[in-house]
Amino acid sequence: MTFYKTNNFVLLILCAFAAFFYSCNEPEQEMITETVAVPTEGMITTVKETEPDKFLIEDETVVAKPEDSRIIAKYLDNTVDTFTLQQAQLMAAKDGSTAEGSRYGGLLRAASFGLMGYMMGRSMSSHRPRPGAYTNPSTYNRVNNTAGARVNQTAKRTTTTRPSGRSGYGGGKSTRSYGG
């Protein structure tokens, strides 16, 4: 009878060691370090309607505070609208108004493709103003060499480390399946 008790005890000890060593050998989770830049100054972007519902950036200038940011829209019928950053963000969030067909979608889309995109939440590290969003190449170059340089120089940068969502060997999802 003690033989069986001894074997069960040894088996129990071996299982405990196996569980301990298995947990020690789990692969470490990969970490991603990224730097996030946030503008500390604001932007006034002037967009001009060049044909119905098509807007291009005419000018962008830096202002002291982000809350002073504005979008000035010049329409074909010679009317002008001015939107605060908060109004533009609300219009963009409401019913996806940067989508085709919405009343202000064209002007918001054009503004977001320039430096105003940073003010509207686009990442400063992955978003670059699009040359085609400006009225001409000289406007693009002028704005990016003045306002663009200043916004990048004065941006507040914060470095964060976070889990990548994947762990070592076997941590990713398989793209192959087997079976039928």
SULVENLIN-V311826 format. One record per pair of residues at least 12 apart in sequence whose ideal C-beta (glycine too) atoms are under 10 Angstrom apart, sorted by the first residue. I is the first residue (numbers start at 1). J is the second residue. D is the distance in whole Angstrom. If there is no record, write none. Layout:
i=I j=J d=D
i=I j=J d=D
This chain:
i=26 j=167 d=8
i=26 j=168 d=8
i=27 j=166 d=10
i=27 j=167 d=5
i=27 j=168 d=3
i=27 j=169 d=6
i=27 j=170 d=8
i=27 j=171 d=7
i=28 j=167 d=7
i=28 j=168 d=6
i=28 j=171 d=10
i=29 j=163 d=5
i=29 j=164 d=7
i=29 j=165 d=8
i=29 j=166 d=7
i=29 j=167 d=5
i=29 j=168 d=8
i=29 j=171 d=8
i=30 j=163 d=7
i=30 j=164 d=4
i=30 j=165 d=8
i=30 j=166 d=6
i=30 j=167 d=7
i=30 j=168 d=7
i=30 j=171 d=8
i=31 j=161 d=5
i=31 j=162 d=7
i=31 j=163 d=6
i=31 j=164 d=7
i=32 j=160 d=9
i=32 j=161 d=7
i=32 j=162 d=6
i=32 j=163 d=8
i=32 j=164 d=5
i=32 j=165 d=9
i=32 j=166 d=10
i=33 j=159 d=6
i=33 j=160 d=7
i=33 j=161 d=5
i=33 j=162 d=8
i=34 j=123 d=10
i=34 j=125 d=7
i=34 j=158 d=9
i=34 j=159 d=7
i=34 j=160 d=6
i=34 j=161 d=8
i=34 j=162 d=8
i=35 j=124 d=9
i=35 j=125 d=7
i=35 j=157 d=5
i=35 j=158 d=7
i=35 j=159 d=5
i=35 j=160 d=8
i=36 j=123 d=8
i=36 j=124 d=8
i=36 j=125 d=7
i=36 j=155 d=9
i=36 j=156 d=9
i=36 j=157 d=7
i=36 j=158 d=5
i=36 j=159 d=8
i=36 j=160 d=7
i=37 j=118 d=8
i=37 j=123 d=8
i=37 j=124 d=4
i=37 j=125 d=6
i=37 j=151 d=9
i=37 j=152 d=8
i=37 j=154 d=10
i=37 j=155 d=4
i=37 j=156 d=7
i=37 j=157 d=5
i=37 j=158 d=8
i=38 j=66 d=9
i=38 j=118 d=8
i=38 j=119 d=10
i=38 j=121 d=10
i=38 j=123 d=10
i=38 j=124 d=7
i=38 j=155 d=6
i=38 j=156 d=5
i=38 j=157 d=8
i=38 j=158 d=7
i=39 j=62 d=9
i=39 j=66 d=6
i=39 j=69 d=9
i=39 j=115 d=9
i=39 j=118 d=5
i=39 j=119 d=6
i=39 j=124 d=7
i=39 j=150 d=10
i=39 j=151 d=6
i=39 j=152 d=9
i=39 j=154 d=7
i=39 j=155 d=5
i=39 j=156 d=8
i=40 j=64 d=10
i=40 j=65 d=9
i=40 j=66 d=7
i=40 j=151 d=9
i=40 j=153 d=10
i=40 j=154 d=5
i=40 j=155 d=6
i=40 j=156 d=5
i=41 j=62 d=5
i=41 j=63 d=7
i=41 j=64 d=6
i=41 j=65 d=7
i=41 j=66 d=7
i=41 j=68 d=9
i=41 j=69 d=9
i=41 j=119 d=9
i=41 j=147 d=9
i=41 j=150 d=7
i=41 j=151 d=7
i=41 j=153 d=10
i=41 j=154 d=5
i=41 j=155 d=9
i=42 j=61 d=10
i=42 j=62 d=7
i=42 j=63 d=4
i=42 j=64 d=7
i=42 j=65 d=5
i=42 j=66 d=4
i=42 j=67 d=7
i=42 j=68 d=5
i=42 j=69 d=4
i=42 j=70 d=8
i=42 j=85 d=7
i=42 j=116 d=10
i=42 j=119 d=7
i=42 j=151 d=9
i=43 j=60 d=6
i=43 j=61 d=7
i=43 j=62 d=6
i=43 j=63 d=7
i=43 j=66 d=8
i=43 j=68 d=9
i=43 j=69 d=5
i=43 j=70 d=8
i=43 j=71 d=9
i=43 j=85 d=8
i=43 j=111 d=9
i=43 j=114 d=8
i=43 j=115 d=5
i=43 j=116 d=5
i=43 j=117 d=9
i=43 j=118 d=7
i=43 j=119 d=5
i=43 j=120 d=10
i=43 j=147 d=7
i=43 j=148 d=10
i=43 j=150 d=10
i=43 j=151 d=7
i=44 j=59 d=8
i=44 j=60 d=7
i=44 j=61 d=5
i=44 j=62 d=8
i=44 j=63 d=6
i=44 j=68 d=8
i=44 j=69 d=7
i=44 j=70 d=5
i=44 j=71 d=8
i=44 j=72 d=7
i=44 j=82 d=9
i=44 j=85 d=10
i=44 j=115 d=10
i=44 j=116 d=9
i=44 j=119 d=10
i=44 j=147 d=9
i=45 j=57 d=6
i=45 j=58 d=9
i=45 j=59 d=7
i=45 j=60 d=5
i=45 j=61 d=8
i=45 j=69 d=8
i=45 j=70 d=7
i=45 j=71 d=5
i=45 j=72 d=7
i=45 j=73 d=9
i=45 j=83 d=10
i=45 j=85 d=10
i=45 j=88 d=9
i=45 j=107 d=9
i=45 j=110 d=9
i=45 j=111 d=5
i=45 j=112 d=9
i=45 j=114 d=6
i=45 j=115 d=7
i=45 j=116 d=4
i=45 j=117 d=9
i=45 j=119 d=8
i=45 j=120 d=10
i=45 j=143 d=9
i=45 j=147 d=9
i=46 j=58 d=5
i=46 j=59 d=5
i=46 j=60 d=7
i=46 j=61 d=8
i=46 j=70 d=9
i=46 j=71 d=8
i=46 j=72 d=4
i=46 j=73 d=8
i=46 j=74 d=7
i=46 j=80 d=9
i=46 j=82 d=10
i=46 j=111 d=9
i=46 j=116 d=10
i=46 j=135 d=10
i=47 j=59 d=9
i=47 j=60 d=10
i=47 j=71 d=7
i=47 j=72 d=7
i=47 j=73 d=5
i=47 j=74 d=7
i=47 j=75 d=10
i=47 j=81 d=10
i=47 j=106 d=9
i=47 j=107 d=5
i=47 j=108 d=9
i=47 j=109 d=10
i=47 j=110 d=5
i=47 j=111 d=6
i=47 j=113 d=10
i=47 j=114 d=8
i=47 j=116 d=9
i=47 j=133 d=9
i=47 j=134 d=10
i=47 j=135 d=9
i=48 j=72 d=9
i=48 j=73 d=8
i=48 j=74 d=5
i=48 j=75 d=8
i=48 j=76 d=9
i=48 j=107 d=9
i=48 j=110 d=9
i=48 j=135 d=7
i=49 j=73 d=7
i=49 j=74 d=7
i=49 j=75 d=5
i=49 j=76 d=5
i=49 j=77 d=9
i=49 j=79 d=10
i=49 j=106 d=8
i=49 j=107 d=7
i=49 j=110 d=9
i=50 j=74 d=10
i=50 j=76 d=8
i=50 j=110 d=10
i=50 j=135 d=8
i=51 j=76 d=7
i=51 j=106 d=10
i=52 j=75 d=10
i=52 j=76 d=7
i=52 j=106 d=9
i=53 j=76 d=10
i=53 j=100 d=9
i=53 j=101 d=9
i=53 j=102 d=10
i=53 j=103 d=9
i=53 j=104 d=10
i=53 j=105 d=8
i=53 j=106 d=4
i=53 j=107 d=9
i=53 j=109 d=10
i=54 j=76 d=10
i=54 j=106 d=6
i=54 j=107 d=10
i=54 j=109 d=10
i=54 j=110 d=8
i=55 j=71 d=10
i=55 j=73 d=7
i=55 j=74 d=9
i=55 j=75 d=9
i=55 j=104 d=10
i=55 j=105 d=10
i=55 j=106 d=5
i=55 j=107 d=5
i=55 j=108 d=9
i=55 j=109 d=8
i=55 j=110 d=4
i=55 j=111 d=8
i=55 j=113 d=10
i=55 j=133 d=9
i=55 j=135 d=10
i=56 j=106 d=10
i=56 j=107 d=10
i=56 j=110 d=6
i=56 j=113 d=9
i=56 j=114 d=9
i=56 j=132 d=8
i=56 j=133 d=6
i=56 j=134 d=6
i=56 j=135 d=5
i=56 j=136 d=9
i=56 j=139 d=9
i=57 j=71 d=10
i=57 j=107 d=10
i=57 j=110 d=6
i=57 j=111 d=7
i=57 j=113 d=8
i=57 j=114 d=5
i=57 j=115 d=9
i=57 j=116 d=8
i=57 j=129 d=8
i=57 j=130 d=9
i=57 j=132 d=10
i=57 j=133 d=5
i=57 j=134 d=5
i=57 j=135 d=7
i=57 j=139 d=7
i=57 j=140 d=8
i=57 j=143 d=7
i=58 j=72 d=9
i=58 j=74 d=7
i=58 j=110 d=10
i=58 j=134 d=8
i=58 j=135 d=5
i=58 j=136 d=10
i=58 j=139 d=7
i=58 j=143 d=10
i=59 j=72 d=9
i=59 j=114 d=10
i=59 j=134 d=9
i=59 j=135 d=9
i=59 j=139 d=7
i=59 j=142 d=9
i=59 j=143 d=7
i=59 j=147 d=9
i=60 j=111 d=9
i=60 j=114 d=6
i=60 j=115 d=5
i=60 j=116 d=7
i=60 j=129 d=8
i=60 j=134 d=9
i=60 j=139 d=9
i=60 j=140 d=10
i=60 j=142 d=9
i=60 j=143 d=5
i=60 j=144 d=9
i=60 j=146 d=9
i=60 j=147 d=5
i=60 j=148 d=8
i=60 j=151 d=9
i=61 j=115 d=9
i=61 j=143 d=8
i=61 j=146 d=8
i=61 j=147 d=6
i=61 j=150 d=10
i=62 j=115 d=9
i=62 j=146 d=8
i=62 j=147 d=5
i=62 j=148 d=9
i=62 j=149 d=10
i=62 j=150 d=5
i=62 j=151 d=6
i=62 j=154 d=8
i=63 j=147 d=10
i=66 j=85 d=7
i=66 j=118 d=10
i=66 j=119 d=6
i=67 j=84 d=8
i=67 j=85 d=7
i=67 j=86 d=8
i=67 j=119 d=10
i=68 j=84 d=9
i=68 j=85 d=8
i=69 j=83 d=9
i=69 j=84 d=7
i=69 j=85 d=4
i=69 j=86 d=9
i=69 j=88 d=8
i=69 j=89 d=10
i=69 j=111 d=10
i=69 j=116 d=7
i=69 j=118 d=10
i=69 j=119 d=5
i=69 j=120 d=9
i=70 j=82 d=6
i=70 j=83 d=7
i=70 j=84 d=6
i=70 j=85 d=7
i=70 j=87 d=9
i=70 j=88 d=9
i=70 j=111 d=10
i=70 j=116 d=9
i=70 j=119 d=10
i=71 j=83 d=5
i=71 j=84 d=8
i=71 j=85 d=8
i=71 j=87 d=8
i=71 j=88 d=5
i=71 j=91 d=10
i=71 j=104 d=9
i=71 j=107 d=7
i=71 j=108 d=8
i=71 j=110 d=9
i=71 j=111 d=5
i=71 j=112 d=10
i=71 j=114 d=10
i=71 j=116 d=6
i=71 j=119 d=9
i=71 j=120 d=9
i=72 j=107 d=10
i=72 j=111 d=10
i=73 j=104 d=8
i=73 j=106 d=9
i=73 j=107 d=5
i=73 j=108 d=9
i=73 j=110 d=9
i=73 j=111 d=8
i=74 j=107 d=9
i=75 j=107 d=9
i=81 j=104 d=9
i=81 j=107 d=8
i=83 j=104 d=8
i=83 j=107 d=8
i=83 j=108 d=9
i=83 j=111 d=9
i=85 j=116 d=8
i=85 j=119 d=6
i=85 j=120 d=7
i=87 j=104 d=10
i=88 j=104 d=8
i=88 j=107 d=9
i=88 j=108 d=6
i=88 j=111 d=7
i=88 j=112 d=9
i=88 j=116 d=8
i=88 j=119 d=8
i=88 j=120 d=6
i=89 j=108 d=9
i=89 j=119 d=9
i=89 j=120 d=6
i=89 j=121 d=8
i=91 j=103 d=9
i=91 j=104 d=5
i=91 j=105 d=9
i=91 j=107 d=9
i=91 j=108 d=6
i=92 j=104 d=8
i=92 j=105 d=9
i=92 j=108 d=5
i=92 j=109 d=9
i=92 j=111 d=10
i=92 j=112 d=8
i=92 j=120 d=7
i=92 j=121 d=9
i=93 j=121 d=10
i=97 j=109 d=9
i=98 j=110 d=10
i=98 j=111 d=9
i=98 j=112 d=7
i=98 j=120 d=9
i=108 j=120 d=8
i=109 j=133 d=9
i=110 j=130 d=9
i=110 j=132 d=10
i=110 j=133 d=6
i=110 j=134 d=9
i=111 j=133 d=8
i=112 j=127 d=9
i=112 j=129 d=10
i=112 j=130 d=10
i=112 j=133 d=9
i=113 j=127 d=9
i=113 j=128 d=10
i=113 j=129 d=7
i=113 j=130 d=5
i=113 j=131 d=9
i=113 j=132 d=8
i=113 j=133 d=4
i=113 j=134 d=9
i=114 j=127 d=10
i=114 j=129 d=5
i=114 j=130 d=8
i=114 j=131 d=10
i=114 j=133 d=5
i=114 j=134 d=7
i=114 j=139 d=10
i=114 j=140 d=9
i=114 j=143 d=7
i=114 j=144 d=9
i=114 j=147 d=9
i=114 j=148 d=9
i=115 j=127 d=10
i=115 j=128 d=10
i=115 j=129 d=6
i=115 j=133 d=10
i=115 j=143 d=7
i=115 j=144 d=8
i=115 j=147 d=6
i=115 j=148 d=6
i=115 j=150 d=10
i=115 j=151 d=6
i=115 j=152 d=9
i=116 j=129 d=9
i=116 j=133 d=10
i=117 j=129 d=7
i=117 j=130 d=9
i=117 j=133 d=9
i=118 j=148 d=10
i=118 j=151 d=6
i=118 j=152 d=9
i=118 j=155 d=8
i=119 j=151 d=9
i=124 j=151 d=8
i=124 j=152 d=7
i=124 j=155 d=6
i=124 j=157 d=9
i=125 j=155 d=10
i=125 j=157 d=9
i=128 j=144 d=9
i=128 j=148 d=9
i=129 j=143 d=8
i=129 j=144 d=6
i=129 j=147 d=10
i=129 j=148 d=7
i=131 j=144 d=9
